[in-house]
């Protein structure tokens, strides 16, 4: 897996590698606005993820997930650490668990 220094560097490279869609986290899955679709946890895989720490404030930490859907579409989720942890279903928490 490739290593990146910044979130913007990771996003730029992942988009070049085909992760073009922007996914939003929802309690029970992912949502894309263009094309409009919703994916349940069993319909996508986390291909890789990259964590980034804020330089001066630990609260600025973020993570980018590279996602492949069962329908062959690929995209990204960009999230702050733990921001949605309490509002996600168990299945989503398990799917996005960073090992």
KAPECOR-V533570 format. One record per backbone hydrogen bond with DSSP energy under -0.5 kcal/mol. NH is the residue of the N-H (numbers start at 1). CO is the residue of the C=O. E is the energy in kcal/mol with one decimal. If there is no record, write none. Layout:
nh=NH co=CO e=E
nh=NH co=CO e=E
This chain:
nh=10 co=6 e=-1.9
nh=11 co=7 e=-2.7
nh=12 co=8 e=-2.3
nh=13 co=9 e=-2.2
nh=14 co=10 e=-2.9
nh=15 co=11 e=-2.4
nh=16 co=12 e=-1.7
nh=17 co=13 e=-1.5
nh=18 co=15 e=-1.6
nh=19 co=14 e=-2.3
nh=20 co=18 e=-1.7
nh=20 co=74 e=-0.6
nh=21 co=74 e=-2.2
nh=23 co=21 e=-0.6
nh=23 co=76 e=-3.1
nh=24 co=31 e=-2.8
nh=26 co=29 e=-2.7
nh=29 co=26 e=-1.3
nh=30 co=39 e=-2.5
nh=31 co=24 e=-2.1
nh=32 co=37 e=-2.7
nh=33 co=22 e=-0.6
nh=34 co=35 e=-0.6
nh=37 co=32 e=-2.1
nh=37 co=35 e=-0.5
nh=39 co=30 e=-2.8
nh=41 co=28 e=-0.5
nh=43 co=40 e=-2.6
nh=44 co=41 e=-1.1
nh=45 co=68 e=-2.6
nh=47 co=45 e=-0.8
nh=47 co=66 e=-2.6
nh=48 co=66 e=-1.0
nh=50 co=64 e=-2.1
nh=52 co=62 e=-3.1
nh=60 co=57 e=-2.4
nh=61 co=58 e=-1.4
nh=62 co=52 e=-2.6
nh=63 co=79 e=-3.1
nh=64 co=50 e=-2.2
nh=65 co=77 e=-2.8
nh=66 co=48 e=-3.1
nh=67 co=65 e=-0.6
nh=67 co=75 e=-3.2
nh=68 co=45 e=-2.2
nh=69 co=73 e=-3.3
nh=70 co=43 e=-3.1
nh=72 co=69 e=-2.0
nh=75 co=67 e=-2.3
nh=76 co=21 e=-2.7
nh=77 co=65 e=-1.8
nh=79 co=63 e=-2.7
nh=81 co=61 e=-1.0
nh=83 co=80 e=-1.6
nh=85 co=82 e=-0.8
nh=87 co=84 e=-1.4
nh=88 co=84 e=-1.2
nh=89 co=27 e=-3.2
nh=93 co=89 e=-2.5
nh=94 co=90 e=-2.5
nh=95 co=91 e=-2.2
nh=96 co=92 e=-2.2
nh=97 co=94 e=-0.9
nh=99 co=97 e=-0.6
